[in-house]
Amino acid sequence: MLQEFKKFAMRGNVVDLAVGVIIGVAFGKIVDSLVNDLIMPVIGRIFGGLDFTNYFVGLTEASSQAATYDAAKKAGATLGYGNFITVTVNFLIIAWVLFLVIKGINRISKDDAAAPKAPPPPTREEVLLGEIRDLLKARG
């Protein structure tokens, strides 16, 4: 059973998937920082200088009186639509970048597929048959 698991875990697809997940997590952190540290402050400034993470609606008396989203969550039920907006922008950026990456890969793949391939060299059998044909033509 251990050998079978080792064989499964070391197959190319599983290893490729693991590498992809690790790179995806690292890329997600970069995009998260891009959104939270660069894009959302600019958008927040445009909409009155407020931080989007503190846009919320308190669903209880205590949570609606809180000054920050974190305090409101601790106080009771809260709808954090500012955090939702931030995560949505984050998703849109990741989706756009992945779209561009896939588009680039498809363009490269299409170029490779469109390139004319040289015919394979004739096999030894084909060469011998050609020589026999040529000899028969010369005789006749």
JOGI-V243781 format. One record per pair of residues at least 24 apart in sequence whose ideal C-beta (glycine too) atoms are under 7 Angstrom apart, sorted by the first residue. I is the first residue (numbers start at 0). GAP is how many residues later the second one is. D is the distance in Angstrom with one decimal. If there is no record, write none. Layout:
i = <I;I>
gap = <GAP;GAP>
d = <D;D>
//
This chain:
i = <27;30;30;30;31;33;34;34;34;34;35;38;39;39;51;51;51;52;52;52;53;54;54;55;55;55;56>
gap = <66;59;62;63;58;59;51;54;55;58;50;50;46;49;30;33;34;29;30;33;28;26;27;24;25;26;24>
d = <6.9;6.0;5.4;5.3;6.0;6.8;6.2;5.4;4.5;6.3;6.6;6.4;5.5;6.8;4.1;5.5;5.3;5.4;5.6;6.4;6.1;5.6;2.8;4.7;6.7;6.2;6.9>
//
